[in-house]
Amino acid sequence: MPERFVLLIVLDGLGYNRDRLDTLKEDAWKSLPPSVSSLLLTQAESVLERNPGSVNRDPEELARDALLPVGVENLPKNAGFDEATAQLKSLESLTAASAGTNVVKRVAEIVRTQAVQMRYVPIAARAEHFAEIRNSNLTIPTSASGRWAGFEDVFPPVQGNSDTGHQQITNLRVAPQLSLEITESINNGSFFKNPELARIVSRAVSDRRSLNFTYLLSGVGGSDGRVHSAWNHLEAFLRLIFEIHNADPRLVHMQAILDGRDSPDTSSMTSTTDANSGSSGGYIERLEELLEGYGAKRSLAWVIGRNQAMDRDYREPNIRADYLSLTGDDTDTVKGFGDLKRTLTRLHKDGVMDGDVPAMAVLHGDAQAARIGPLDSFVDLNFRADRQRAKIASLAGARSFLARESTSRGRNWTFGWMRSDLNLDICGLADYHPELGTRYGVKAAFPNRPHRDNLLSLFPSFAPDEQYLLVGESVKELHMGYFIRGRREDPVTSNCEVRHIIPSLGEQEGVVNDADVYKVPPMRTVEITNTLVKAMSARRYPLICANLASTDMLGHLLPRHFEAAVASYEAVDIALARIVTVARDFGYHVVITSDHGNIEDDTSSHSVNDVLTTVIAPRGRLTAARREVYQARLFDVSWTVGRLLGVEEELKRHMAGAGDSNVGGPDVGRPIIEPI
């Protein structure tokens, strides 16, 4: 049975960018009045003189480090443990020398002014509470992308995202991702013999029926999406249908979904080349070239933005628009790739970004607009579950599923637009929801396999008479459920979990899709805070897990809505000040981390940046467990929570039973803190 109480808070999309912070420090230092910079330099020299040999640093370098609100963000990537702790100690001494003086306020305002000018949200926001929480407690940089997030080990690394981030945070080892499994199957050739893909393609080809498929135009490289889709998966599927099964391009119809959220907001038309990240974007040109290689340009049948086609909060107008565009409602049309590119260019100039592009049918020659008809085939090439559920459920005619999910979010669907005669043959690249398979016949090319080393799935084994609590809002409902449970739809036992999901903003607040959340930047931060305060006050749950989503959702709306992104960050700051105070009052340890980076870069997409993990005790300050470098991985968080709960030995026994008694190996986590 757990010995202590722990609150785990996942701040969605909150990383930090070392390169941008270095630029910020340089600009801010130049902007300081000479009297202020001279004072800081004198104090830095004094600190280094009092601690000879503890850290080999230039006084001006130390003084510049004092400019950043969060001290640990000055550390270089993978800093040695001893060097990092010495650097942090000297910085704490320097900041203590100026604490409470007017100099601190003047420096903070100058730094904030520079942050506003360079549009660096975490410092442009007034977030003094959060900075104090970070600085007063054990805080450590944490890897949240690439192989440490369970992806392919490629360069540039694959961006972190909410899906895999939540999986890693509660897993005892790195949790491999489905995109990696699919890529490996392509490399070893088994993809082209996959039973479900081979079945649906061969059946459509032999019956001369339409083979329809959807794909989010994203994921050429690790730094350009790859959150819901991967370009090599599209390439492999086209090879499967055109080379191996000799499909007629006239009977293949593709829906191209435009991204603009996990990749730059005009990436459908705009391409970029960077020495660090390679070539990305320009997806319409890439798609045209790819299809032309098979003589299949005419296969592009529909184009639509993801905010309608991939709505995960079950807003009926968006699902309806997507559904009707595929099944033959009156839809705007463009003639071929040329007209499509001109239309997208015009929309971008008018301020309509990729994610908001309305549905349009692409006509080729004299052909009419393609329509999905009864008994056709439909393949979904997007591998992440949350944003495919409503789409596939509507095409499968899963009314009871949609009614249940929409009602739980305070939405009442009409269903008047949904046909009852389609009876489509549907296959997803992934298993989006088991009910869609068992009740509605949707197949999965790569079935879901839950992670066996998930902390929440093990909870009943070490706390059989206790419950844990999950708290979040509906737009991120699966993150405080399916993903944080280790890809499980339900808890492992019926009585181990209590879940409180607050309906997200809707039409009554003017939020029709995810692009509208800037209208209420805090989202449901206040309601989630109130729920956590009530739960901690009752001391009923030894473990509480919560997600605050606003920094990710508003980060995706950069650069257009910078002020709203700042407001979302400030709302999180106010919330954390209250949450941490109450946690300490009621004896809760607190772990604050993030699933991936996002809001720290002035772009709409995720990042490969590190995040920070902070561990707070009700009394005193915890000590960092010694490690080779002062750097954690997301899957170290589960072990940290286990140590705080007092169940670390039970977790070790589980890992030993799985053949991993060496806790702390390259792909197995270990606690961030020393034993308490």
N, C-alpha and C positions, 0 to 999 in steps of 0.2 A: 504494500500500500504506500502511495506517495507520502513523504514526510513533510513536504512543504507545498506552498501555493505558487503557481507560475502563470503569468500573463505573457503570451507571445503576440506581438503586434507586427504585422507585415504592412509596411508602407509601400504601396504600389508605385513602381516607376521612379524611385528616388535614388539616383546615384550621384557621383561627383566626377568632374572631369579635371584631371591633374594638369593637362596642358592649358586649359582655359583659366584655371586658378593661378598658374604661374604668370600668365599674361596679366591677370587682374592684380596680382601682387606688385608686379613691375610698374604698372600704370598708377596704382594707388600710391606707391612709394614716391614716385615722381611728383605726385599731387600734394603730398604732405607739406605743410609749412615747415621751413627749416628748423624752427624751434622744436617742433614735435618730432621730426625725424632725428634731430640731434639728441633729444632726450631719450628716445627709444634706443638709439645706438649706445649711449652712455650706460643705460641700464643693462643692455645686452653684454657689454664689455664687463660690467660688474658681475653678472651672473656667471660668465665663463671664468672669470678670475677666482670666484669662490668655489668653483668646481673644476679645478685643473685635472686634465686627463679623462674626465667623465665623458666628454664629447669633443671631437675635433671639428670646430665649426668657426666660420667667419662671423664676427659680431654683426655685420650688416645682414648677412643671410638669416641669422637668428632673429634680428629685429624685423625683417620682412615677414618671417613666419608668423609673428605676432599680429599681423594685419588680418589674417583669416579668422572668421568667427569660430571655426571648429579646428582645433589644433592638429588633430590626427590627419587631416586632409593635406598636411604639408609633407607627409612621409612619401618617399619614392616607392614605386611598385616593388614588392618583394624585398623590402628593407630587412636587413639582418635584425634578429630579435634584440640583441644587446644594443646595437646602434639605434634602433627605433625607440627603445625604452629610455635610453639616455637623452635622445633628442626631445622626446616628449617631456621628460623631467625638466630639462633646461628651459623649455618653452613655458611650462607651468610656472617656473620660478620667475620668468620675465613678466608674464601676464599678472602674476600676483603682485609684482612691484608697482604696477600701475592701477590695480583694481580700485574702483570707486572714485577715480579722479576724472576731471574734465577731459583729460587727454584721451581716455578710453572712448568717451562719447564722440569726441571730434574725429578720432580715427575711424570709428564705426560708421559715421555719416559719410566720410570721404570714401571709404571702401564701398559702402552701399551705393553711392552716386556712381562710382566706376562700374559697379555690377549692373546698374540700370542701363548705363550707356552701352555696355557690351552684352546686355540682355542675358545675364546669368541669374536665373530665377532664384536658386536657393539662397543667394546673398542679397539680391535685390529685395527679397521679402524681409519683413521685420519678424525675425524668428529667434529672438533672444532666449526664449524659454528652451527651445530645442537645442540651441547651441550650448547653453548651460548644462542641459542634461547630458549631451555628448561629452563635454569637457570634464564634468564632475564624476563621470563613471567610466568604467572600462569600455573603450570603443576601439574596434579593430577593422581595418579594411577587409572586404570580403569579395572574393571572386564570384561572379554571377553570370558568366557567359561562356561560350565555347565548350570545350570538353568538360569544364567544371559544372556546366548546366546540362550535361548528358548528350551534347551534340557531336557531330563529326569534328575531328581535330583538323581544321582547315585554316588557311590564312586568306583573308582576315577572319578572325573568329566569328562564329555565329552569334548574333545578338541574343542577349537574355530576353526572356518574356515572362508574362504572368503565369502561363500554364506550367512551364518547366520549373520556374522559380519556386512556386508553391510546392511542387513535387519534391524538389531538392531540400527545401527547408525542413520538412518532416521525415526525410529519409535518412537512414543510418549510413548509407553509402551513396555514391553518385548514382542517380536514377537514369538509366539509358532512355533516350527518347525515340519515339516511333520513326521520326524522320531518319535517324541513324539506321534503324532496322531496314527501312525501305531502301535507303541508299546502298546498304550492304547487299541487299537482295538484287539490286540492279547490277552491282559489280560482280557478283558471283553467278549471275544469269537466272536465278530462281524467280525473279520478278516476271520474266517472260513466260514462265510456266505456272504462275500463280493460279490456282484452281478457279477462284471466283472471277478474276479478271479474264482468264482464258474463256470461261463459260459464257460470260455476258457478251464478250466481243464476238466469239464464234457464232453464238446464237443469232445476234443481230445481223451479222454478215450473211449467214446461210439463209436467214428468213427475209433478207433484203428489207429489213426494217431500219428506221432511223436509230443511229447510235449517237446519243446526246451526252455531252459531258461539260462540266464546269471546272474552272481553274482560276485562282487568284493570281493575277500577274505580279509576281514578286519572287524573291529568293534566288536570284542569280548567284550571289555570293553571300558570305557570312554577314556582311555589314549592310545588306540590302534586303531586309525582310527575312524570309525563311522562317517566319513564325507560324504561318498556316499552310504554306506551300513551298515547294522547292523546284527550281527550274529543271533540274536533272530528272525529277519525277515526270514532268510534262514531256520532256524529250524521250524518256523511256516509254511512256504510254503511246506517243505517236509512232514510235518504232514498232510497238506491239500491234497497233491496229493497221498500220499501212504496210509495214514490211513483212510481218509474220502472218497476219490474217488477211492481207490484201483487201482492206476495206475500200469501198467506193467513196471518194471524197464528197460526192454529191449526197451521200446518205449519212455523213458525219457532220454533226452540228455542235459547235463549241460556244459556250458562254464564257466570255472573258470578263472577269471581275476586276475592276481597277482598284488599286490599293490606296496609296496616299495616306496611310496611317503608320504602317510598319516600314514603309519606304517613303521617300520624299513625296510631297503632296502633288507634284506634277510629273511623277516618274513614268507615267504612261508615255509621255512625249519627250521628257527631258532626260538626257543621259549625262553622266558625269564620269570623269576618270581621275583617280587620285592615287598617288604613289603608295599610300598606306592601305587603301581599300580596293584598288583595282577599278574596273569598269562596272558601272551599275546603271539602272534605269533604262530609258528608251525602250520600254516594253512592247509598244505597238510595233516598232520597227523590228525588234527581235522576233516577235511572233510572226510577222509577215515573212521574214526570211526563213524562219523555221518551217512554216507551213508550205512555203514555196518550194522547199526542197522535196516535198512529197507531192507537188502539184495539187495542193489542197488549200490554197488561199480562200476558196469559196466555203471552206468548212467553218470559218468564223461567222457565226450566225447572230450572236447577241453580245452587247456590251452594256455594263451597268456598274455603278459605284458600289463599294462594299457596304456603305451605310444602309442601303436597302437590301442588298443581296445577302448580307451576313449579319443581320440583326440578331443579337443573342438575348435581348430583353423582351422578346415576344411582343413587339409593337405591331399590331395587325396591319396598319397602312404600308409598312415596309415589306412585310412578307407577302402581302397581297400584290404590290407592284411588281415584285420579283416574279412571283408565280404567274401573273397574267402576261408578263412580257415573254415568258417561255411558252405559254400555252396558247398564245394567239390573240390577245387583246390588242386593241389599236395602240400601236407604239410608234414613237418617232422613228424614222428610218434614215440611214445614210447609204450611199452607193459605193461599196467597196472600201478598200483601205485608204485610198486617196481622200475621199469625202470624210471618212472617219477621222483622219488625222487633221483635216482642216476644221472639223467640228470641235474636236478636243482642244485645238489651239485657241479657237474662239472662246470656248467655255472657260479655259484657263485665264484668258485676258479679261473675261467678265467676272473673275473672282470665284468661279465654280471649280473646286479642286477635285481630284480624282475620286475621292470617297463619296462625293455628292453628285457625280455625273448621273443624270436620269437614264432610265432604260432606253435602249435604242436597238432596233433590228438592223443588221447589215445585209444589204441586198447585193447580189452578184449577177451581172448581166440582166437577163429578163426574168430571172427566178423571183418568185414571191418570197415573202418573209417566211423563215422556217418556223414551224410550230411543233411542239411536242404533242403527240397524239396517243390514243389508247394503245396499250401493249408495247409502246416504244421502250427502248433501254435508256438508262440514265446512269452515268458514272460521275462521282464526286471525287476530284483529285486533291482535295484539301484535307490535310491529315489531322488538324486540331479539332476536337469535338465540339467545343462550346458554340462556335459560330456556324456550325452546319446543322444543328439539331432542328431548328424551326424550319429551315429551308427544306431539308429532306423529309421532315414530318409532313409538311404541306403537300409535297409531291407524292408522298405515300398515302395521302388521305387519312392521316392519323389524327382525326378530330378529337378524340378523347384525350390523347396526349397533349395536343395543343391547348385544349380547353383547360386542362389541369394546370399546365405550366403558366398560361396567361393569367388565369384566375389567381394563382398564388402571388402574382405581381400586381394585383389590383386592376387587371385589364379584362374587359368582357368582349370577346370576339363575336362577330356576326356570322362568319363562314359563308355568306351568300355568294361569294366569288369562287368557292372551291368546287371543282367538278367531282363527280362520283364515278366517272366512267374511264379514268385513265388506266388503272391497273398496271402501272409501270414496273418494269424489271429494273431494280435499283441496286447499285453496288457502290459502297463508299470505300475510299482507300483505307479508312480506319473504321473502327466500331464507334459510332457517334453516341448511341444509347442502346442498351440491350433490348429495351421494349420495342424499338423500331425493328429489330431483327426477329424477336420471338413472336410478336403480334402482327407485324405489318410486312414481314418478308424481306426487309432490307438486308443485303449481304455486306460482309466486310472482307476486303482483300487481306487486311492485316488485323486480325482480331486483337482486342484489348487484353493485355496481361497485367493485372495489378502488381505493384511493387511489393515484394514480400517483406522488405525490411523497413516498413513504414511505422513511425512512432505511434500514430493513432490506431493502426490496426493491431498493435501490440498492447495498447492500453488496457484492455480487459484482462490480459494475462498478469499484469503487475498491479492492477487496481480493480479487481473483480467487483467490488461493491461501490465503486465511484463512477462519476460521469464527467466527461469533459464538455465544454461549451464552445461552439463555433458562432461567430458574429460577423456579419457583413451586409452588403446591400445587393439587390438582385442583379444589377448589371455585371457584378462579379460573383454571382451566386455559386458557380461551379468551383471557384477558387477556394471558398470556404465550404467545401464539400468534396466533389469528385477529385479535384487535383490535390488538395492537401491531405486527403485520405490515401493518396498513392494510386490514383486512377481506379477508384471504387465508387460506384453509384450510391452505395449505402454503407453505413458503418458495419463492422464485422459482427456485432451483436446488436440486438434491437434496443437494448437499454443502456448502452455505454455512452451515447451521444445525445446532447440537446443542441438544437440549432436554431438560431434567431436570424432570419434574413429579412431585412427591411426593404420594401419596394422602392426602387430607384425613381428618380425624377421621370415624369411622364408628360403627356400632352397638356395637362392642366398647368404645368409650369413652363410650357412652351418648348419642351424637349421632345422632339419627334424622332430624333436619332442621336447617335453619339456625337455628332458634330455640333449639337446644340447645348452641350453641358456647360459651356462658358456662361450661359445665362444665370446659372446658380453655381458658382465655382466651388463652394464647400461640399456640394452634393449632399450625402447623408452623414457627414462627419459628426454633426451635433447629435443626431439620433443614435449613432453607433456609440459615441462617448457616453451618452446617458445610459445606454444598455450595459456598458462595461462597468460604469460606476455602481449601478444597482446590483450587478452580479458579484462584484468584488465585495461590496458591503455585506452581502449575504454569506460570503465565505462558503458557498455550497460546492463550488467546482475547484478541484486542485489544479486543473489546467484549463485555461481559457485561450482560444486563438481568435484573433480578430484581423480584419483587413480594412484599411483605409484606402480608398480607390482614387481619390480626387487628383493626386499628383500625377498619376499615370494618364487618366482620362483627359486632363487639361494639358499635360505634356504633349499629347497627340495633336493638340490644336495649335501648337507653336508652328511657325512664328506669328501667326495671325492674331492670337489672343494672349499676348504676353501679360497684360494686366490681370486677366482672369487667372492665368497660371500662377502669378504672384499671390493673388487672393486665395487660391486653393492651398498654397503652401502655408500661408499665414493662418488659415483655418486649422491645418494640421498642427501647427505650433501651439495654438490655444488649446486644442484638444489634448495634446500630449502633456501640457503643463498640468491640466486637471487630472488626467488619467494617472500619471506618475505619482502625483500627490496622494490621491486616494489609494493607489496600490501600496504605497509605503504605510499609510495609516492602517491598512487592513492586512499587512504582513505578506503582500504579494511580491515576489521577485518579478522583474520585468525584463523581457528580451525584445529589443526593437531592431528589426532588420528590414530589408527590402528585397523584392523578388528580382529586380533588374534595374538598370538605369534608363532614364528617359528625359525627365524634366530639366536636367542639367545642361542639355544641349538645345540650342535654339532651332530645332528641326521637329518634324512631326513623328519621327521614327524612334524606335528603341535604340539603345546604345550597347557598346561592349564594355562600358566603364564599370569600375568597381562600385559596390555599395558599402555602407557602414553597418556594422552590428554593434549594438550597445547593450550591456548587461548591467542591470541595476538591482542592488540588494535593498531590502527595507531599511537596513541600517548599515552604515559604513560603505566601504568601496571594495569591490572584488578585485582579485589579482589575476592577470593574464597567465594562463598556463604556458610554460616555455615551449617554444617550437622553433624550427629552423629559421623561419622568416616570420615577420610580424604581419601575417596574412592568413585569413581564414577562408574557408569555402562554405557555400550555403549549407551543405550537408553536415557541417560541424554544428549547426544550430540545434539539430535534434539531440545530439549528445550533450550539448550544453543544457538544454531543457531537462534531459534525463538526470544529469548531475544535480541540477537545482531541485528536482522533484525527489531526489534520493533513490532513484531506481536504476542507476548506472550499472550495477552488477547484473541486474536482470537483462539489460540490453546486451551486455557482454556475453552472457550465457546464450542468448538468442543467436548472436553472431558466431559464437563458437560452434553452435549446432549447425550453422550454415557453412561452416568451414572457414570462417574468418575470425580467428581468435586474436589476430594482430590488429587491434584497433589503432587507427591512425595511419594505416597504410595509404598508398597513393590515392586509392579510390574509396577508402573507408574513412568516415568522419572521426572526430575526437573533440572533447570539450574545449571550449575557448578559455574557460576559467579554471583556476586551481581548485582542488577540493575545498568544500566549506563545511 
